[in-house]
Amino acid sequence: MDRAVAERLVRDGRRGWRADSFLGGLSCAAQLALAERAELVSFASGALLIREGDVSSEVFLLVASYVKVTAALADGGWTLVAVRMSGDLVGELAGMSGAPRSASVRACGVVPVSAMRLDWSEFDAVAERYPEVLRRLQETVSRKLTAATRRRVDFHHRSPTVRLARVLVEMADDFGQSVRGREVILPVDLKHMEWGELIGVSESTAYRALRELRDLVDAHHRRVIVTDLTGLRRVADGV
């Protein structure tokens, strides 16, 4: 990417990248180094960034909007694994290992996904020059593995309502948009079926769980609004 374009992208993007996201936690110099080695790409809603099973070494740094991470099921269907937002890194596990892609990543939402795409070798070269990139990579992978492990444990020991509360709190903390009072908007458009996939239950069970949280969460709109985050944390903690 041309340096002037890279500088403008970093300058504009920094305003929207969460401090705890991969990009948001890097210095401006490291962000710029990654941008200069990357290609700026855009994906309309529904377009694939990564296809499960493919062998490729590209990684994507999300600049704007969000994506859904899905994995195939044995019966031929698929399940929603995670949601990633602007500032996040996707594709790093296959980049590091050289193994086939373990999941698909698809653009979502009304706003097209803007991303920096670069080969793992280019990403690795920046990491060698800027140790903070490697540290952020390790933190990112650790957080993803911790979240996946926690959900597997929750599946066996927590009710669907508590599991959903935990996912909602996690999303609110990661990328919720605070508005008036105690309300926090989750800037993702997920159906009941997809909420169910995130916590390992059917669409009808996810609907009932949302109903049980109706005093804390407003799910009647295209985007979920957490109306009482403190109360939702109490449910998530089993209090």
N, C-alpha and C positions, 0 to 999 in steps of 0.2 A: 504494500500500500504506500502511496506517495506520502512523504512526511507531513506535508501540509494537511492532507486529508486525515492522516492519523492523529495529528494534533487536534484538529477540530472534533473528530470523533471522541477522543478521550475527554476533551474539555466539556463537550455536551453530555457525554455519557455519565461522567462522574456525578452529575446531579441526580441521576436516577438509580445508581448502583448502591445497594444496601452496603453498609459498612462491614457486615459479616458475610457478604457474598465473596466469591473468589476474586472478581475484579475489584470490588469495593475495598478489599483489604490490602490491595497492593499500592505501592507508591506510584506517583504519576510517571516516573521514569520507567518503571517496569511495565506499566500499562502501555506506554508509548512504544516500548521495545516489542511487545507482543503485537500491537496494532501494525507496526511497520512491516512485520513479517507475514501478516495475515492478508487474506482476501475478504473484502466486505461483501456479504451475500444477504439476500432477502428471500423469505419464504412466505407465501400466502397461506391462510388458514387451511389445514388439511395436508399440506405438502410435507414430505418426509425429509428430515435432515439426515437421519441414520436409519438403515433397515436392518432388522434383526437377522443374524446369520451371515451378513456380508463380511468380507475380510478387507478392512481398510484401516488406515492409521490417522485419519483426520480427527481433529478435535474442534469443538465449536465453543466460542465465548459469546454468550448471549448479550447483545447490546440493548435490545428492546423487546417487549412483549413476553410471551411465555410459551412453553412447550409441554406436551404430555409424554411421559416415558411409559411404554407398554411392552408386555412380554406375551409371547404365544402360549396357549394352553394345549394340553395333549389332545383335547377334543376338537381342536381346530379353531377355537375362539381365541380371545385375548383378554388380558386383564391390565388395568391401570396400576402402574408401580409407583410413580411419583410425578410431581409437577415441578418444573424448574422455571425460574424467572430471570429477568434481565440481571446481569452481573454474574450469573452462574456459569459453570463449566460443564459440558457434557461430552461424552465419548472418550474420557481419559483412561478408563479401564482397558478397553481394547487397544488404545494407543500404546499403553505401557506394556501390555502382555503380548500383543500381536495375535491374540485369539480372535475368533469370529465375534461379531457383535452379539451381546447377550440380550439386547432389547432394542426396540425401535423408538425413535424420537420424532414426534410430529408437531408441526406448528399449530397453534390454536389461537382462539380469540379473534376479535374484529381487526385489531391492528396487526399488520404483517410482522413476522419475526425478523429482526435484523441481527446478524451475527458476524463475528470474525471467524473465518475458517482458516486453519493452518495445519500442516502436516505435523505429526508427532515429533519428527526430527527437528523442525523449526521451533516448536514449543520447547523441546529439550535443550536446544541451544540457548534460548533465552533463560531457562532455568539455571543453566551452568553459569551464566553471566550475572544473574540476579538470584541469589540464594532464597530470597523471600518468596519467589515463585514456587520453588520446591517446597518450602514450608507451607504455603497456602494449599498446594496440591495435596500434601500429606494430611492437612487438616480437613480438606474437602472430602477426601476418600474416607477418612476416619468417621466423619459425621454421617456420611451416607451408610456406611456399614453399621454404625451404631443404631441409626434409625431403623434399618432393615431388621436388625436383631431384636430391637425393642418391639417391633410390630409382630414378629413371630412369637415372642414370649407373651405379648398381650392377647394374641389369638387364643391361647390356651387358658389364660388366667383372668381375663377381663371381659366384661359384658360388652355387647356391641355399642351401647350408649357411651360407655367410658372410653372405648377404643376410638369412637368418632370424636369425642371431646378432645382426646389427645392429639388427633390429627389436626383438628381445627385450631387448637392452641399452638401447635407447631407451625401451622401456616400463618397464623396471626403474628407470631413472633418473627417468622422469617421474612414475610413480605406483605403483611397487612398494612392497610392504609388508614391511619387514624383520622377520624372526622370529629364531628361535634360530640361533646360529652365523652361517654365511655365506648362509643361505637367504633368498630374497626371493620373496614370493608376488605374482603378477600378478593383480589382482582383476577379471579379465575371463574370460568363458566363450566361447572361440572353438573352432570345429571345424577339423579339418585343412584342409578346403576353404577356410575363411576365412583361415587362416594362409597358404595358398597364394596367395590373392587379394592379400594384403598385399605379397607379394614377387614376384608375377607368374608363378607356376608352378601346375601341376596339383595336385590333392589328393594323388595318390600320391607326387609329388615332394616335397611338403611333409612327408608322413609319413616319407619316407626321410631328409629333412634333420633332422627331429626325432630320428629314430633315431640319426643320426650325432652328435647333441649329447647323447645320453642320459647321458653321464658328467657333464654340466654342467647339464642340465635334466631335471626330472621332469614328463612330460606325461601321466602315467597318471591324473591326477585331473581333476576338472571345471575346475580352475584350474591353470595352469602354475606350477610352482615352480622358480625358478632356484636350483640347489644350489651353484653355484660361479660367482659373478658375475665374479670376477677372471679365471678361465679362459675364460669366455664373452667377455669383452672382448678377450682375446688372439686368439680365433677371429675376432671381428668386425673386429679391426685387421689380420687376415691374418698374424698372427705364428705 
